[in-house]
Amino acid sequence: MTDRYEYLPHPLLRHQVRDVESGVEGELMAVINEDVSNSARPHWVELAYIRGPSGREFSTAVDNIEPSGPVPGPSAAGPSPSPAMADRPISK
């Protein structure tokens, strides 16, 4: 018997997200590639598991999630230039 699921990395894990279908916000707990078939022929889908405000988790398609707060990411590059500064040439 083979596993019917595998955990996948995702940049929004443990961050606040919104399910665009339901509008519910919560913490992204896991992204799982899951075999949802009930037959011998596999049907794999990527599901996002979100813990909502009630504490209960629900699943939705990964494509249905979006960040509901600031997007996590490296800030080593610093802030992007303001529009006014973008047109100015860089002096040496």
C-alpha positions in Angstrom: 0.0 0.0 0.0 1.3 3.4 -0.9 0.8 6.7 1.0 -2.3 8.6 -0.1 -0.8 12.0 0.9 2.5 13.9 1.2 3.2 17.2 2.9 4.4 20.1 0.7 6.3 23.2 1.6 4.5 26.5 1.1 5.7 30.1 1.7 2.5 30.9 3.7 2.7 28.1 6.2 2.0 29.3 9.8 0.8 32.7 8.4 -2.7 34.2 8.2 -4.5 33.4 5.0 -8.0 33.9 3.5 -10.0 31.2 1.6 -11.3 33.2 -1.3 -14.2 30.9 -1.8 -15.6 31.2 1.7 -14.0 34.4 2.9 -12.8 32.7 6.1 -9.5 33.7 7.5 -7.1 31.6 9.6 -3.7 30.2 9.9 -2.3 27.9 7.2 -1.4 24.7 9.0 -0.4 22.4 6.1 -0.4 21.9 2.4 -0.9 18.3 1.4 -0.8 16.6 -2.0 -3.6 14.1 -1.3 -5.1 11.2 -3.3 -8.9 11.9 -3.0 -10.0 9.1 -5.2 -12.2 6.2 -3.9 -11.2 3.9 -6.7 -8.1 2.1 -8.0 -7.3 5.1 -10.2 -5.6 7.9 -8.2 -6.7 11.5 -8.3 -4.2 13.8 -6.6 -5.0 17.3 -5.5 -3.1 19.9 -3.5 -5.2 20.9 -0.4 -4.5 23.7 2.0 -5.6 23.1 5.6 -6.6 26.3 7.5 -7.3 26.6 11.2 -10.2 29.1 11.4 -11.1 31.5 14.2 -13.2 28.7 15.8 -10.1 26.5 16.1 -11.4 24.0 13.7 -9.5 23.2 10.6 -11.0 23.0 7.1 -9.5 22.3 3.7 -9.6 24.2 0.4 -7.7 24.1 -2.9 -4.3 25.7 -2.6 -5.2 28.0 -5.5 -8.0 29.4 -3.3 -5.8 30.9 -0.6 -4.3 34.3 -0.4 -2.4 36.1 2.4 -4.7 38.1 4.7 -1.9 40.2 6.2 1.6 41.2 5.2 3.3 38.7 2.9 6.2 37.0 4.6 9.5 37.0 2.8 13.1 38.1 3.1 13.7 41.8 3.7 17.4 41.7 3.0 16.9 43.7 -0.2 15.3 46.5 1.8 12.2 48.4 0.8 11.5 49.0 -2.9 12.1 52.5 -4.1 9.3 55.0 -4.1 7.7 55.9 -7.5 9.3 59.3 -7.3 12.8 57.8 -7.0 12.3 55.1 -9.6 12.7 57.5 -12.5 15.9 59.1 -11.2 19.3 57.9 -12.5 21.7 56.4 -10.1 24.7 58.7 -9.5 28.2 57.4 -8.9 
